[in-house]
Each structure stands twice: as C-alpha cells, then as structure tokens.
Amino acid sequence: MTSKARPYIIAGVIGWLVLISLSAAWNIVQVRQKQHDIYLQNGRVIFDLIVTTRAWNSQHGGVYMPVSDQVEPNPYLEVAHRDLMTTDGMMLTLINPAYMTRLIAELANQQDNINLHITSLNPIRPANAPEAWEAEALRIFEERVKTEYTGYAQNGDTLFFQYMAPLITQESCLQCHEKQGYQVGDIRGGISVSFPVAFTMPWALLLSHLFFGVVGSSLIMVFGSKLGHSIKILEELSDLDGLTRIHNRRYFDEQVKREYLHSKRNKVPLSIAICDIDNFKAYNDTYGHPAGDECLKQVAQVLKQVLKRPGDLVARYGGEEFGILLPYTGVEGALQIGALLCANVEALRIPHKASEASAYVTISIGIATYTGDEKTLANVVKLADLALYKAKAGGKNHVEHMLVTRTVAHGN
C-alpha cells in the first residue's frame, strides 16, 4: 500500500463498512417491523375473536351456566331471572358478554399467558378500571385520534406486547349500560390484549453483513493497493525523461524548491549545478540525431552513476543540459563532484571530431552554492547558469563555481 493511496483506501474501507452497517441496521429495523406487524395481527385476531364471542352471547341474551366455585352469580348484573333453579335442583346463573369475557380471560391467562381485560373509564365493576396504559388508550379512542393502540411493557424478564381496541355500544348493550348514559355508537370502553413476545436477533442477517463487510474491505484493500501501485508507477513515469530515463525538469524543479527551503531553515549548504554537453549541435550535425539521442542516454547514465548519495539528483534540464542537485554540499565538495563528472563523461570515449574541447564528448559545468544567506532560489539558479556560461567561454570541459563573494575555476 503506497503512502499516497493509503488515505483513499482507508476512506474506501470506512465508507464500505459504514454502508454495510447502515444496511444491517436498516434490515434489522425491517425485521423488527415485521415482527411487530405479526404481533399486531395476533392482537387483532384475539380481539376480533373476543368481540365475535361477545356478539354471539349478546344475540342470545346471555347463556346460563351452573353455579360453582369458578362461576358465581354476577353481583353487577341487575336483570330479572339472573339466577334460575332447574327442576332437579341445579342452580344456574346468567353469563352476559362481560362476564363471559372475564371467564375466557382467566382461561387464556392460565393456558397461554395471554392477558385479556375488559375495561372502561366509567366501569360498572371496579375491577374493570383501566391500568395507566389502558386509560391513555381509552382517552385516545374517545378523542377519535386512533381506532387501536399498541405498545410494549416489561414485566420482570418478560416483554409483553400490548394491544387495545374500543368497544362500540350496540343495541344489545343498552340493557346493562343504558343507565350509564351510553347510546348506540358510543365508545363505552375497550378490550386490551397483552401477551409475551421476544425480539429475536437476526443472526443470519448480521453474519451475512459481517461476511460482506470483511470481503468487501479486503477487496478494497487489495485492489486499492494495486491501483495505488499503478498510480505510483505512473507518477514515477511522469517524473522521468522519456529519452534518458532519468528525472525530468519538472521533478528537478520540485526537488530544488524542497531542498532550498530545507537548507534555508536548517542553515546547511546546498549546491546546484547545470551542465551542458559541449558542441552538441555540431555532434548532431556530424553524427545524426539518432547518435545524438544515444549520446544523451550514455551521458545521463554516467552522471547518475557518479551521484551515489541518496539526496543527490540529476535530471534532464532541457535539450543537452542536465540539472544537478547536491544537498549538504559546500563549495569544495561541489567542485570535486563536478570534476569527477567531467572526467567520467570524457572517459566514455564517445568520438566527437567536431568538438573544440576534445576528441571525445565532454561536458561543462556551472555551480552555485547557497550558504544560508538572503539569496532567493531564482538567484542561486541564475548564478549556476552564469557559472556555466563562464565555463563555456573559458574553453569548455571544466567546472566553474559562482559564489557571491568569489569565483573559482577548476579545469581537468
């Protein structure tokens, strides 16, 4: 993973994990909503079944059941013939819809832990008084805001789903409730249904998202690294001169600026050299441009081989010119390196019969050294260029050093 690609790869992995997390959260919400819909449907079914049973009871004027320890006469049922005695001496009591609802609720609670409660804000039977959530639901019903109410309540370690819907006063209801002032169509109360539920964690969904999160992150890292490596190669190629395969002018200028600021900040010397192949136009005219290109390649490689320190740099400056960067190098060191460069180029023994300086290809070098004074970078480069001009004017194939306070010539 390249340093330039790393932030983008990290951002990609984070973005992918955020997307996967949002997807997992959204799906969990959908699963929870589906579970809620199932609980709601179960509540509606139970409520409708109770209402249907009550309607059947009401249509038949109630039913009689034998009096027992579980079924006692309803003290709140004020009707004639509430209790009857059979011819064989069995006592019967009338079971109206409300009483039958309570009996069904007791059985449902014992067998299935389902809580049924008939309730009202104005109950005849005190035990039918509403709980807090039931009272809230009844007020909502009376205000006609909703026609059903749902919620959840925790009882110990058990979570209960709560459902409630209103009871609408029918003609058959007035026998018991007319004295309370109810009329047909009024909401006189409601029936609540609550039963235990459990929101199961969708592990398959979570594991699948975890799998895709890991796989996706791995793919982003692998392909991101490959892409970063490819980009790095392209960047490196963009910094190279197409002919000589050494760095180009653009890269040289960037490094010169960086090293100049470093030298200025840390008060260390910096030498910049510009070298030029002597009589190169005559070389091209004599041997042809393909030979000239080959000459440039060989000279570039020799310059690169001589500059062995990590911070040293040679780049094609333009045409037959080369730029040389020598960090932490003072005057004497720069002169020594310059002389070595001249000697190694001439040692290639590339014939140049049109040269004024030698029978072989040679170079001239101009050097300027920045020593932490007030000179700008442009001034340092200009001094190096002037030093090169002096080297050319002084017979070529040697080094000229230009400093603010002195000029040093060195021939080989």
Disulfide bonds with the S-S distance in Angstrom:
none
